[in-house]
Amino acid sequence: MLRFNKTYFALTVLLFITEVLIALYVHDSFVRPYMGDVLVVILIYCFIKSFLNARVLPTAVFVLLFAFAIETLQYINIVEKLKLKSSDVARTAIGTSFEWMDILCYLVGVLIVLIIEKARQKNS
């Protein structure tokens, strides 16, 4: 079950760099709030697949549930409750505000993963 996959790892690094660049330099009302959320679930999926030889659907579902869990923590203001408001790392990693659109973005990201993986399997 454990194995290193160079392709998924390269995608993880590329997506991580993209997310960092978006966070640092993009201050708009579309790319940063929406595309960043779409990309983050793809990033997490690729990270998991970098090290685990796991099936596509269970991995995608796990990533989606994980993203929903983080969004739920935002809903209950976990950063504030844990007294981490002054921590840039906590505020960035967990987030500070619940948004229904984030849920939709996570769904879109996982759908993109499933579509690409299905196309890859057809071509193999």
matplotlib code that plots the C-alpha trace (Angstrom):
import matplotlib.pyplot as plt

x = [0.0, 2.9, 4.8, 6.3, 4.8, 7.0, 4.2, 1.8, 4.6, 5.6, 2.0, 1.9, 4.9, 3.6, 0.2, 1.7, 3.8, 0.8, -1.2, 1.6, 1.8, -1.9, -1.8, 1.0, 0.3, -3.3, -5.8, -8.8, -12.4, -12.2, -8.9, -7.8, -11.1, -12.5, -9.7, -7.5, -10.2, -10.6, -6.9, -6.3, -8.4, -6.5, -3.3, -4.3, -5.4, -2.0, -0.1, -1.9, -1.4, 2.3, 2.8, -0.2, -1.3, -4.9, -8.0, -9.2, -12.7, -12.1, -9.1, -11.2, -14.0, -11.6, -10.1, -13.6, -14.6, -11.4, -12.1, -15.6, -14.2, -11.9, -14.8, -16.8, -14.0, -14.1, -17.9, -17.4, -14.5, -12.0, -9.0, -10.6, -11.6, -8.1, -6.8, -4.8, -6.1, -2.6, -1.1, -0.7, 0.0, -3.2, -5.3, -3.9, -4.0, -7.4, -9.0, -11.2, -14.5, -17.1, -18.4, -20.9, -19.1, -16.0, -18.0, -19.0, -15.3, -14.2, -16.8, -15.6, -12.0, -12.9, -15.0, -12.0, -9.8, -12.4, -12.7, -9.0, -8.4, -11.2, -9.6, -6.2, -7.6, -9.2, -5.9, -3.9]
y = [0.0, 2.4, 3.5, 6.6, 8.0, 10.7, 12.0, 12.7, 14.1, 16.5, 17.6, 18.1, 20.4, 22.3, 22.8, 23.8, 26.4, 27.6, 27.9, 29.9, 32.2, 32.8, 33.5, 35.9, 37.8, 37.4, 39.6, 39.4, 38.3, 35.1, 33.3, 33.5, 32.7, 30.1, 28.7, 28.3, 26.1, 24.1, 23.5, 22.7, 19.5, 18.5, 19.2, 17.1, 14.3, 14.3, 14.4, 11.3, 9.5, 10.4, 7.9, 5.6, 3.2, 3.8, 3.5, 6.7, 7.0, 6.3, 8.7, 11.4, 10.9, 11.0, 14.3, 15.8, 14.8, 16.2, 19.5, 19.5, 18.9, 21.9, 24.0, 22.8, 23.9, 27.3, 27.4, 26.8, 29.4, 26.8, 29.2, 31.7, 29.0, 27.6, 31.2, 31.0, 34.3, 35.7, 32.7, 33.4, 29.7, 28.5, 31.2, 30.2, 26.4, 26.2, 29.4, 31.7, 32.0, 29.5, 29.9, 27.7, 28.5, 26.8, 23.6, 24.0, 24.6, 21.5, 19.5, 20.9, 20.1, 16.5, 16.2, 17.4, 14.7, 12.0, 13.2, 13.3, 9.9, 8.3, 9.7, 8.4, 4.9, 4.9, 5.8, 3.1]
z = [0.0, 0.7, -2.4, -3.7, -6.9, -8.6, -10.8, -7.9, -5.9, -8.7, -9.0, -5.2, -5.4, -8.4, -6.8, -3.5, -5.2, -7.1, -3.8, -2.2, -5.1, -5.1, -1.3, -1.6, -4.8, -5.9, -4.1, -6.3, -5.8, -7.9, -8.1, -4.5, -2.8, -5.3, -7.5, -4.4, -2.7, -5.9, -6.1, -2.4, -2.6, -5.7, -3.8, -0.9, -3.2, -5.0, -1.7, -0.5, -3.8, -3.7, -0.8, -0.9, -3.6, -2.7, -4.9, -6.6, -5.2, -1.5, -1.6, -3.3, -0.8, 2.1, 0.8, 0.4, 3.9, 5.3, 3.5, 4.9, 8.4, 8.1, 6.9, 9.9, 12.2, 10.6, 11.2, 14.9, 15.0, 16.2, 15.7, 18.1, 20.6, 20.7, 21.2, 18.0, 16.4, 16.5, 14.7, 11.0, 10.4, 12.2, 10.5, 7.1, 7.6, 9.2, 8.0, 9.9, 8.1, 7.0, 3.4, 1.6, -1.6, -0.2, 0.1, -3.6, -4.6, -2.7, -4.6, -7.9, -7.1, -6.3, -9.4, -11.4, -9.8, -10.6, -14.2, -14.7, -13.0, -15.1, -18.3, -17.2, -16.6, -20.0, -21.6, -19.7]

ax = plt.figure().add_subplot(projection="3d")
ax.plot(x, y, z, "-o")
ax.set_aspect("equal")
plt.show()
